[in-house]
Amino acid sequence: MTINLKAPTCPTREQRANGINAFNGKATELVELAKNGQLRGCERDFQQNSGCLLNFYLTVRVATIRNSVMIVHAPVGCSAPAALYREVFRRLWTSMNQVADFDFHWLTTNINERDVIYGAADKLRFAIEEAERRHSPEAIFIMTSCASGIIGEDIEGLVSEAQPKSKAILVPIHCEGIRSKIIQTGYDAFWHGILKYLVREPQKKQNDLINVASMLSYTWQDRLEMTRLLGKIGLRPNFVPEFATVEAFRSMSEAALTAPVCPTYTDYLSRGLEQEFGVPYFLYPSPIGIANTDEWLRIIGQMTGKEKEVEKLIKEERAIWLPQMDQIRAGFEEVKKRNNGEFRIMGSLGQGRLVTQTPFFHELGVSTPVALCQDFDELLLEDIEALINRVGDFDIIVNTFQAAEVAHTARKYDPDMILSCPFQGSAYKREKGMTRIHALRGDGRRWSGQAGYAGAVACGNFLLQATHNRSFQNTMMAKTGDPYKPWWYQQANPHYFHRKEAIG
């Protein structure tokens, strides 16, 4: 795949990777359809929710970039989710004993009805000037919206006109919500803007620097663990995007390689850095679970000439953490004895978690009857095939925040524990086990970790603990009603409301 940085933005995930957001069946069937070119999306006649390319965690992440200002070129309501940073990050600084520093800046052009008719370019020019006057940033990120896309605002032309007058680097991000049904398109658009406007030609090679772009759902503890492991072999992580400086983005071209935490989130950036600046990369595995962390470190060692250091590190770390993992597995064996000899977990969320979380469950000694995936494309096809060969076939439902479909799947499979998040709605109401899939970046508590050896133990202990406490489920059962009628659960397929002629 060639990345065209002469274009204003990236292609959609539907265009470049045949992305879909609905499927129900075996993982082997999904892979076979994709390999044969028969995979295609479908429309929902009834949809409870959807994700916005601009506001599904994109604004809240861009707003945290140091020395920068974010301008949301949209109606004022489209900038409101940026305020989520207080909820996402406020616990971080107190839990890490650091001084609170929420000096984030963003503006909105407040597009209104008149602007939709006559254009809002003057408002955007003024916002750029105002951002410079108020904050003297090193970069200004211009986030487009459905409204600016519909009226055909010439963002590139305006940026070309304004850049010579601006000390800040202007970075347009084409994240109009109407562009794509696949949320990952928004992240690709962000990386396209970063690659096109911000990353500079390397001034020097930093052979100890590793680019690590991670999702919001990997926490500060995960950053600490990856920093610790890489530091033991003489390497430094360059974490982006949250809390990164503008210089951190500019210097990504100088790194030794780009390593994944979430492979689909890292994909566009990794390919672009290699194509434009010769920075090598790999996409799988991510450092989730003991075996995958071993492999993640080994690939980094091979690509940086530190194979001996990595093998020494793995030996030392395994001596520390494997006994603790054995204790966790023993705990799950006790749970299985009380549960007819099995314990089944329904988890995953994005494609990255699908290919990392599923083998981690097997490391814990539990099974996975079905996995949820918010979207699917062909970028990780080989890795999903390898996963099936590793753990066996399993059912999969591709689902983008449709709570009714998740509730149907939860009732159908009735697993012993469901890992969920707020976007998945009523799966919370059940008599059996229930807990979160992940914490968010701002959760600095030790038990929020998932990555590396410490994260494997922290996550394993968290899941084991969740098998012993049912107070939340009991409260939900007693205090809330079921939001769906019995007929809904009697349907054979959770995709009841999909247009049959469009299903691949």
N, C-alpha and C positions, 0 to 999 in steps of 0.2 A: 504494500500500500504506500503510495506517495502522498505526502502532505503538501498541499499547495498553499504556501504562505503568501502568494500573490492575491489569492482570493480574500474577500472581506472576512470570511469565517469558514468554519469546518463544514463538511457534509453532515447530515444527520446520521444517527446510528442506524436508522432504517436503510439509508442509502449505502453506507459504507460497510455495514456488517449484518444486514438483514435482521435488524432488531425487532423483537416482538414483545408484547406485554401480556400475553394470554396463552396458556397451554395447560393441558391436564392429561397426564399419562405417564408412561415409563420413561426413565432417563435414556434408556437405549433407543426408544422410539423417537424421542426428541433429537438425539444425535443423528439418527438415520435420516430423518426428514431434512435436517440441516445439510448433511453430506450430499443428499440427492437433489438439493435445490428445491425441495417441496415445502419448505418452511415459510409460512407467511402469516401476517398479522390478521386480526379480526376486530370487528367493532362490537361494542357492548350497547345493547338497546337500553340497559339500565346501568348507570354508573354512579356510585356513591361519592367518589372522591377521585382526584387525580393530582399529579405533581406538576409544578410549574418550573420551567427551566431557570427562570430568574430567581424564584424565591424558595425553591426546595433546597435550603441550606447553602445556596450560592451567595446571596447577599450577606448572610451572617458570617460567612468565611472571608469574603473579600474585605469586609469592613474591618477585620482584625489586622490587615497587613500594615505593618509599621511604616511611618513616614509617607503615608498616602492618604488620599481622599477618594471616596466612592461617590459617584453621581448616578442616581437612578433616574434615567430619562423616561418618566412614566407618570401616570396619575399618582397622587400622593399616597394612596393606599398600598401601592406596590412596594414602597420603601419600608412599610411598617414591620415586615418580618426581620429587618435588620436589627430591630430592638430586641430580638430573641437572644442577642449575645449576653444579656444580663442573666437570663435563665440558663444558658448553655455554659457560660464561663465563670459565673460569680463565685462558685465554690472553689474554683481552681486555686486562686491565690491564697485564700485562708488555709486550705488544706495543705498547700506546699510551703506555708510560712513565708510567703513573699508579700511585698507591698502591693496593694491593689493598684493596677494600672490599666484603666479602661479608657485611655485617651484615643478613642476611635472617632473618625469623622466621616459623615456622609451627608449629602444634599440630595434633594429631589427637585426636578424641574416642574413638577405639579402640572402635567399636561391636562388640559380641560377640553370641553366640547369645542370651544373656539379654535384651539390649537389643532384639533383633529381635522378641521376644515382648512385652516390657513397655514399650518405647520408650526413647529415649536423650536426651530433652529435658533432663534434669537434667545430663547430661554436657556438653551444649552450653552450658548456662548457666554451668557451672563453667569451661569452656574460655574463654568470653568474659571472665569475671571474672579468670581467670589471665592472659590476654593483656594485659588492662589493668594488672594488678599488675606483671607482669614488664617490659613494654615501653612503656607509656603511648603507644600508637599514635594517629595521627589517624584511621585507618580500620581496620576489621576485616572481612576478606572471609570469608564463610562458604560453603564449597564443599560442595554436596550430593553424594550418591553413590547408587549402585544400592540399597544397604542402607537409607539414609534415605528414599529414594523408595518402596521396597517397603513399609516399615512405615508410610508416610503421615505422616511427621513434619510437624507444623505449623510450618514455619520462619518464615513471615510473622508468625504469632501470637506466637511466641517473641521475634522481633526487636522487635515492637511493645511487648512487655512489658519487654524488656531495654534498649531504646534510652534511655528517660528516665534510667536509672541509669548510663549509659555516656557517658563523655566522647568516645569514638571514634564515628565514623559506622559503623553496622553495614550491611554490603552483602551480602545473600544472593545467591548465584549458583546457579541451578538447572541443574546440569550432570550430572545422573544419566546414567550410561552407557547405561541401557536406553531412554532417551527416543527416540533417533534413530540411524540407521545412517550419517548424514552428519555428519562431524566438524565442519563449519562451524556446526552447531547449537550446539555448545559455545561457540564464539566469540560467536555471537549472544546466547546466554544471559549471557555475561560483559558484553557491551555493554548488554544490557537492565538488568542490575543497576547498572551505572555510570550510565546515563541516569536511572534511577528514583530512586536513592538518593544519588548522589555529585555529579553535575553541578549546579551552583547557577544560579540566575537571574543573568544578567550584571549585574555592578556597573558596568562600563564597557566600551566597545567597544575592542578592541585591533586596530586596522586593519592592523597589521604582523604579526599572529600567524596562522600557518597550521597547522591540526591535521593531523598525519601519523601515521596508525596503520599499522604495518607488521608483516609476518610475521617470525617468528624466523629465517627463511632469508635475510633481507636483513641484511647485516653492519654492523659499526660503520663500516667504510669507506664504505658506502652512506649512512649518516647524515652522515658528514663531507662527502661530496660534495653531498648535498642541502642541507645547511647552507651550504656554500660558494656554491652557485648562488643560493639564495634570499637570502643575505646580500648578494650583489652587486646585487640590485634592492631592497634595503632591507626585506626580510622575515625573519621568524624562524620556524623550525619548532617546533611543540609535539609532540615525539615521544612516543607512547604505544604499548604499555603498559610495556615493559621499562625499568627504572631511572627511570621517571617518578615524580615526587612526587605526593602526594595532591592538592596544590594544582594541579598540571598538569591533572589530570582535572576538578577543580572549575571551572577557568577555560576549559574548552573551549567553553562557551557564548559567550565573549567574542571568539572568533577571527573573522577575516575570512572564512574558508572552510575546508572540509575537503578535502584533496587525497589521491589514492590512491597507494599503492605496490602493494598487492594489492587489486583492486576487490571481490572477493567477501568478503574479510576485513573491508574497510572499510564494506561496504554497510549493515549494520544501524545502526552508529554514525552514519554520514553521514545516513541518512534520519531518524533520531531527533533529531539535532542541528538539522536544518532544521525538522522538524515542531514541536519543542518550543521552540526558541530562535531560529529564523530564520537559522541559519548555513547559507549555501549550500554546495553540494558538486558535484563531478563524480566519476565512477567510472572513466573511461577516457579517455586512455591512462595507463599507469604510465610512469615515466621509465626505461624499459629500451630501450637502443638509441638511436642518434642521432636518428632521425626521431621516435620517441615522446617523447624528452626535449624536442625542439623543441616538440612539440605540448603536452606537459605544462606547460611554462613559458608558452606562449602563452595557454593557458586560464587559468592563474593570473594572468597579466598582465591579461587581459580582465576578470577578476572582481575585481581589486584596483586597476584604473585605472593599471596600469604597463606598458601595451603598448609604449611607446617604449623604456623601460628594458630590457624583455625582448628586443626586436629587436636592440638594441645588444649585449646579452649573448650572444645566439645567434650573432651575427656574429663576436664575439671568440672564443667557444668553438670554433666550427667551424674558425676559422683555426688553432687549436692542435691540435685532435683529429682532424680529417678526414685530414690527411696520415698520421697514425699508423694510422687505420682503413684507408687505402689500402694501407699496407704489410702489414697483416694479411690483407686480401683477396688481395694478391699472393702471400702465403705459402700461402693456401689454393688459389690457382690452380696453384702448383707441386705441391702435394699431389695435386690433381685430375689433373695431367698424368701422374703416376705411378700413377694409379688409374683408368685407362680413362675419363678425362675427367669424372668425377663424384665427389662426396663427400656422403654421406647421413648425417644425424644423427637419432637418435631421442631426443627429450627431453621436456620439460614435466613437471609434477607436478600442481599444482592448476589450477583454472580461470584464475587470475590469470596463471600462467606460460604457459598455453596461448595466451592472447591477446597476450602480450608476447614470449615466447621465440621463437615461430614466425616473426614478422616479423624478429626480430633475426638468426636464422639466414640469412634471405634477404639481409640487409645484409652478412653475411659472405661471401655468394656460394656458400652450400651449400644443399642441399635437405633437405626433411623428408618422408620417405615416410609416417611414422606418428607420432602424438603420443599420449602417455599423459596421462590426466587422472584424478585419484583420485576425483572425483565431478563431477556435472554438474547444473545446475539452470537455470531460465529467466531468471535475473537478468542474465546477460550475452548473451542471445540475439542482440540487435541487433549487439553488438560482435563476436560470432563470425561472424555473417553478413558484416559488414564485413571481417573478416579473410579469409574465403574469397574475397571479391571482390578483395582486395588480393594474395593469394599463390596463389590457386587452391585447388581441392579437395584434401583429403588424408584419409588413413585416421585413425581415432581409436579408441582403446580406453579406456573408462572402467573404472577398476580401483582398488579400495581395498586396497592392500597385499597383493595376492595374488601371491606370488612365482612360482608355477607359471605363472600366466597371463602374467606379464611375460617369463618365460623362453621360453614358447611364442612370444610375439610377437617377441622378439629373434631366435629361430631362424628364424622364418618370413620376416621382412623382411631379416635379416642386414645391418643398416646398417654403415657404415664406423666409426661411433662411437656408443656408447650413453652417455647421461648418466643416471646412476642414483643411488640412495641406499640406505642399509641396509634400508629397508622393502621393497625390490624384489628382494632375494635373489639368486638364482643367475644373473642377467644379468651378474654380474661375471666368470663363467667363460667366456671366449671368446678367439679368436685375434686378432680385430680390436680397434679402439680402444675404450677404456672409461675414463670418468672421472666425477667427481661432477656432479650437477645444480647444486648450490649449496653454499656453506659455511654455517655457522650464525653467529648474532649475535656470538658470542665470538671469531670469527676476525678479528683486527685487521690481518692482513697485507694489503699493498696488492693482491695478486693475488686477494683474496677479493671485491673489489668487483664490482657488477653494474649499479648505478643511475647515471644521469647520463652525462655524456660520459666522465669518468674510468673509470666502471664498464664502459662499453661497450668501451673499449680494454683494460682489465684482463681482462675476461671473454673477449674475442676472442683476446688473447695466450695466456691460459690454455688455451683450446680448441686453439689452433694448436700450443702446446707439447705437448699431450697426443697429437697425431698422431705425434710423434717418439720417444716413450718407451713401450715395450711391456713393461717389466720386470715390472710388476704382473700383466699378463695372462699373461705367460710363467710366472710363479711359480704363478698359479692353475691354469693348464693342467697344470703338472707335479705339483703337490702335492695337488690336490683332485679328487674324483670328481664325476660328474654326479649330482645328486640325483634325477633323473627318468628313468624307463624310456623306451626308444625309442618305444614306442607312443604316449606322450603327445604327442610332437612330430609324430606322423603324423596327429593329429586336425586337421580342417579349421578348427575354431573353438576359440579358447582358453577360451570359455565352455562347455566340454563338460559341466561339473558344474552348470550352471544348470538350474533347473526349466523345462522347455520351455514349459509352459502359462502361465508368468508373464512370459515375455519379450515386451516391447512391440514 
